[in-house]
Amino acid sequence: MNSSKPPRIGLLTRNRDAWPSTQLRRAIVEHSADAVCFNFADITAKLGEGPEIVIQDSIDAIQDLQAVIVRPIGRGSLDEIIFRLDVLHRLERGGVFVVNPPSSIEKAVDKYRALSLLAEHGVKVPKTVVTENPDSALEGFREMERDVVIKPLFGSQGFGITRLSDLEATRRIYSELNYFRHVLYTQQFVHHGRRDIRCLVIGGRVVAAMSRQARGWKTNVSQGAKPVPLNPPAEVEEIAVKSAEVLDCRVAGVDLLESPDGYFVNEVNSQPGFRGLQSVTKVDVAGAIVKYVLEELKR
């Protein structure tokens, strides 16, 4: 990194005025760096001449940035999602420090892939059945004591998640989902006492954590759960750090469920929101992310 000029950090965000983006922009400036905000619609990729990837209405190529912090890549068609990840891969190959790397985003966003990798590395995950066959899904429902949660394979913030215990209702839902060509993702319900744990891992360590207390079984802050400050036990920190490392996430929100059978990792978020966490921790979350990026650039 050229020490004569302040580092230029790109913030790839759908909304530069959204709360997490404003916090990150503030932290970038406070760390004496330049913030460049843009979204995927601003990007044009070119081949054959000149800069390969440029930002609309800017004389600078994205490759001129030292780092890019990626906020949620957002919804899109298959074409759009693949192109967005292709761009991130190209930036990384060109020497831009991308947080999180596109390979880790690909792993974490796919619930089956993420949990299968975690299980392969000895991390305890809920019993899960994933299939395109409604009969196989129904067999899994029976095996999981007829108390399950069905989820979209891709999704976040608790949307599209349903708890089922009735056989006929489950059969009908599986049939409907199969008709619209959805993969059937079924997970045994973990009795967690209406709370879960979110650990924020940055650069291989837990920098902040909270418990999310809910009135119902969904523990997402976006669904009404209340964030509560938490000093996590060493076991929880070890599980969270290992989970982030397995998925190669430099920044990760790791969600754990505590049950009578121990701790289960429910999900790893490669582009975590942090407003709820920030409300119950003294750690400057955006500042910690930016500080980590700048430290990595110095290497």
Beta strands, then each sheet from edge to edge (+ up, - down):
strand 1: 8-12
strand 2: 34-38
strand 3: 43-45
strand 4: 53-55
strand 5: 67-70
strand 6: 97-99
strand 7: 128-131
strand 8: 148-151
strand 9: 162-164
strand 10: 184-188
strand 11: 195-202
strand 12: 205-213
strand 13: 226-229
strand 14: 251-259
strand 15: 262-269
sheet 1: 2+ 1+ 5+ 6+
sheet 2: 3+ 4-
sheet 3: 7+ 10- 8+ 9-
sheet 4: 13+ 12- 11+ 14- 15+
end
